[in-house]
């Protein structure tokens, strides 16, 4: 099934289900196109020929329109349509797909960005009892080949046991965005996993759309710092080169770089990037 067929089938399913349940609602064609593209672009083909579809979808919308997208019936319709289209195309899922909503003031009122990625572990494991954090000295082994994708445009490797994130210049990951607090969040390596902690930030820290004071991270998790999106990835285990290209799909103007936040990485192998 090619992209045009994916778009047409997805639109048909969504419109039919909306008429049944939410007759006054409409999903813009542009957003349907982005959902279809997200499915196709982020599929992974394995040596045996099987194709796995992404199972975590995040809609990034303008805060003024977030109430519409938080409607559980609408999200259920979108998720069911995504699942049906992927299965009809012969794609497999490593686990049941999930869809969440995040906000960004830079997204126009009639638009939405789509971030699609792959979660390896189940949601039940993510919601398990938090690990004993202990002291920084006992942080333990740093997960191999872990990284963050910042706002879809820069990969930040996680090579330290503790990574502080915020606007202050003494943070390891500096994000120059007014929505982000000076000391917003911290990633800490604990027992072979990275755990994200909110540092009493003003805008809050969210993992896959759920506000969190602390949360164990798994590949494909979408972290939102008051609307600034970070995607947690890990190449090993298992190898996941597709995650490095995971990003919000282009808007109708074909430009992903407009008004992106400035981030500064304190690492010799990385450099500053600023708004274009």
C-alpha positions as CSV (number, residue, x, y, z in Angstrom):
1,X,0.0,0.0,0.0
2,X,1.6,3.3,-1.1
3,X,1.3,6.7,0.6
4,X,-1.7,7.8,-1.5
5,X,-3.5,4.6,-0.7
6,X,-2.7,5.0,3.0
7,X,-4.0,8.5,3.1
8,X,-7.2,7.6,1.2
9,X,-7.9,4.6,3.4
10,X,-7.1,6.5,6.7
11,X,-9.4,9.4,5.7
12,X,-12.2,7.0,4.8
13,X,-12.0,5.2,8.1
14,X,-11.8,8.4,10.2
15,X,-14.7,10.1,8.4
16,X,-17.0,7.1,8.7
17,X,-16.3,6.7,12.4
18,X,-16.6,10.4,13.1
19,X,-20.0,10.5,11.5
20,X,-21.2,7.7,13.8
21,X,-19.9,9.1,17.0
22,X,-18.9,12.8,16.6
23,X,-21.0,14.1,13.6
24,X,-20.0,17.7,14.2
25,X,-16.2,17.0,14.2
26,X,-13.8,17.0,11.3
27,X,-10.1,16.1,11.1
28,X,-8.3,18.4,8.7
29,X,-7.0,16.6,5.5
30,X,-3.4,17.9,6.2
31,X,-3.3,16.2,9.6
32,X,-4.6,12.9,8.0
33,X,-1.8,13.2,5.4
34,X,0.8,13.6,8.2
35,X,-0.5,10.6,10.1
36,X,-0.3,8.5,6.9
37,X,3.2,9.8,6.2
38,X,4.2,9.1,9.8
39,X,3.1,5.5,9.5
40,X,5.0,4.9,6.3
41,X,8.2,6.9,7.0
42,X,8.7,5.3,10.5
43,X,8.1,1.6,9.5
44,X,11.1,-0.7,10.1
45,X,11.9,-3.7,7.7
46,X,13.6,-6.7,9.3
47,X,15.9,-9.2,7.6
48,X,13.0,-11.8,7.5
49,X,11.0,-9.3,5.4
50,X,8.5,-8.4,8.2
51,X,7.6,-4.8,8.5
52,X,6.9,-3.2,11.9
53,X,4.9,0.0,12.1
54,X,5.5,2.7,14.8
55,X,3.4,2.2,17.9
56,X,3.7,5.6,19.6
57,X,2.0,8.6,18.0
58,X,2.1,12.1,19.5
59,X,0.0,14.9,18.0
60,X,1.6,18.3,18.7
61,X,-1.0,21.0,18.5
62,X,-1.5,24.6,19.4
63,X,-2.6,25.1,23.1
64,X,-5.8,26.9,22.0
65,X,-7.0,23.8,20.1
66,X,-5.7,21.2,22.6
67,X,-9.2,20.7,24.2
68,X,-10.5,19.4,20.9
69,X,-7.7,16.9,20.5
70,X,-8.0,15.7,24.1
71,X,-11.5,14.3,23.4
72,X,-11.1,10.6,24.2
73,X,-13.6,9.5,21.5
74,X,-11.7,11.4,18.8
75,X,-8.3,9.9,19.9
76,X,-9.9,6.4,20.0
77,X,-11.1,6.9,16.4
78,X,-7.7,8.1,15.2
79,X,-6.0,5.2,17.0
80,X,-8.4,2.6,15.6
81,X,-8.0,4.0,12.1
82,X,-4.2,4.0,12.4
83,X,-4.2,0.4,13.6
84,X,-6.6,-0.8,10.8
85,X,-4.6,1.0,8.0
86,X,-1.3,-0.4,9.2
87,X,-2.6,-3.9,9.5
88,X,-4.2,-3.8,6.0
89,X,-0.9,-2.7,4.6
90,X,0.7,-5.8,6.1
91,X,2.6,-4.0,8.9
92,X,3.0,-5.5,12.3
93,X,3.1,-4.0,15.8
94,X,5.5,-4.9,18.6
95,X,2.8,-3.8,21.1
96,X,-0.5,-2.1,21.0
97,X,-0.3,1.4,19.6
98,X,-0.9,4.5,21.7
99,X,-1.6,8.1,20.8
100,X,-1.0,11.2,23.0
101,X,-1.3,14.9,22.6
102,X,1.3,17.6,23.3
103,X,1.1,21.4,22.8
104,X,3.3,23.9,21.1
105,X,2.5,27.6,20.7
106,X,4.5,27.6,17.4
107,X,2.0,25.2,15.7
108,X,-0.8,27.1,13.9
109,X,-4.4,26.8,14.9
110,X,-5.4,24.6,11.9
111,X,-2.3,22.4,11.9
112,X,-0.7,19.7,13.9
113,X,2.7,18.0,13.9
114,X,3.0,14.3,14.1
115,X,5.8,12.4,15.9
116,X,5.8,8.7,15.4
117,X,8.2,6.3,17.1
118,X,8.6,2.7,18.4
119,X,8.2,1.6,22.0
120,X,10.0,-1.7,22.8
121,X,8.6,-2.4,26.3
122,X,5.0,-2.5,27.4
123,X,3.2,0.4,29.0
124,X,2.8,-1.7,32.1
125,X,6.5,-1.8,32.6
126,X,6.7,2.0,32.2
127,X,4.1,2.4,35.0
128,X,5.8,0.1,37.4
129,X,7.0,1.1,40.8
130,X,9.7,3.8,40.5
131,X,13.3,2.6,41.0
132,X,15.1,3.4,44.2
133,X,17.0,6.5,43.1
134,X,19.7,6.4,45.8
135,X,22.5,8.9,45.6
136,X,24.2,10.4,42.6
137,X,27.3,8.4,43.4
138,X,25.4,5.1,43.1
139,X,23.8,6.0,39.8
140,X,25.4,3.0,38.2
141,X,25.9,1.9,34.6
142,X,25.0,4.4,31.9
143,X,22.7,2.9,29.3
144,X,24.5,2.2,26.1
145,X,24.0,4.4,23.0
146,X,21.2,6.4,24.5
147,X,20.3,9.8,23.1
148,X,17.7,12.5,23.0
149,X,16.2,14.0,19.8
150,X,15.6,17.7,20.7
151,X,12.7,19.3,18.9
152,X,13.2,16.9,16.0
153,X,16.3,18.5,14.7
154,X,19.3,17.6,16.9
155,X,20.6,14.4,18.4
156,X,22.0,14.8,21.9
157,X,24.0,11.7,23.1
158,X,23.5,10.7,26.7
159,X,27.1,9.9,27.9
160,X,26.9,11.2,31.5
161,X,25.2,9.6,34.5
162,X,23.4,12.8,35.3
163,X,22.1,15.3,32.7
164,X,20.5,18.5,33.8
165,X,18.2,20.2,31.4
166,X,17.0,23.9,31.4
167,X,17.7,27.4,30.4
168,X,20.6,28.0,32.7
169,X,24.1,28.0,31.2
170,X,25.4,25.5,33.7
171,X,23.0,22.7,32.5
172,X,24.4,19.9,30.4
173,X,21.6,20.4,27.9
174,X,20.7,24.0,27.5
175,X,17.3,24.8,25.9
176,X,16.9,28.5,25.2
177,X,13.1,28.6,25.2
178,X,10.9,30.7,27.5
179,X,8.6,27.8,28.2
180,X,11.5,25.9,29.8
181,X,12.5,26.6,33.4
182,X,16.0,27.6,34.3
183,X,16.4,24.2,36.0
184,X,13.6,22.2,34.4
185,X,14.4,18.5,34.5
186,X,17.1,15.9,35.2
187,X,18.0,12.6,33.6
188,X,19.8,10.2,35.8
189,X,21.2,6.7,35.1
190,X,19.9,4.3,37.7
191,X,20.4,0.5,37.5
192,X,21.0,0.6,33.7
193,X,18.0,2.8,32.9
194,X,17.6,6.5,32.5
195,X,15.0,8.1,34.7
196,X,13.7,11.6,34.1
197,X,12.9,13.8,37.1
198,X,11.0,17.1,37.1
199,X,12.8,19.8,39.1
200,X,9.7,21.6,40.3
201,X,9.5,23.3,36.9
202,X,6.8,25.9,36.1
203,X,5.5,24.3,32.9
204,X,5.8,20.7,34.1
205,X,7.5,17.6,32.6
206,X,5.3,15.1,30.6
207,X,6.1,11.6,29.4
208,X,3.9,10.4,26.5
209,X,1.3,13.0,27.4
210,X,1.2,12.2,31.1
211,X,2.6,14.6,33.7
212,X,5.4,13.0,35.7
213,X,7.5,13.9,38.7
214,X,9.8,11.0,37.8
215,X,9.5,8.3,35.1
216,X,11.7,5.4,33.9
217,X,12.4,6.0,30.2
218,X,12.1,3.5,27.4
219,X,13.1,3.8,23.7
220,X,10.5,5.9,21.9
221,X,9.2,7.8,24.9
222,X,8.3,11.4,24.1
223,X,9.2,13.8,26.9
224,X,7.6,17.3,26.8
225,X,9.2,20.1,28.8
226,X,6.2,22.5,28.9
227,X,5.7,21.8,25.2
228,X,9.3,21.4,24.0
229,X,9.5,17.9,22.7
230,X,12.4,15.5,23.4
231,X,12.4,11.9,22.1
232,X,14.4,9.3,24.1
233,X,16.1,6.7,22.0
234,X,18.6,3.9,22.4
235,X,20.3,2.1,19.6
236,X,21.4,-0.9,21.6
237,X,19.5,-3.0,22.5
238,X,18.1,-3.4,19.9
239,X,19.6,-1.4,16.9
240,X,17.1,1.3,16.0
241,X,18.6,3.6,13.3
242,X,15.1,4.7,12.3
243,X,14.8,6.7,15.6
244,X,17.5,9.1,14.5
245,X,15.3,10.4,11.7
246,X,12.1,10.6,13.8
247,X,10.9,14.2,13.7
248,X,7.7,16.2,13.2
249,X,6.8,16.0,9.5
250,X,7.0,19.2,7.5
251,X,4.2,21.7,7.7
252,X,2.3,22.9,4.7
253,X,5.1,25.4,3.9
254,X,7.6,22.5,3.8
255,X,9.8,24.1,6.5
256,X,10.5,22.4,9.8
257,X,13.1,24.8,11.0
258,X,11.1,28.0,11.6
259,X,11.1,29.3,15.1
260,X,12.8,26.2,16.5
261,X,14.2,26.5,20.0
262,X,17.9,27.2,20.5
263,X,19.7,24.4,22.2
264,X,23.4,24.3,23.3
265,X,25.2,21.1,23.9
266,X,28.1,20.9,26.4
267,X,30.0,18.3,24.5
268,X,33.1,18.5,22.3
269,X,31.4,16.4,19.6
270,X,28.4,18.7,19.4
271,X,27.8,22.4,18.6
272,X,25.3,25.1,19.1
273,X,22.4,25.3,16.8
274,X,20.1,28.4,16.6
275,X,17.0,29.6,14.9
276,X,17.2,29.9,11.2
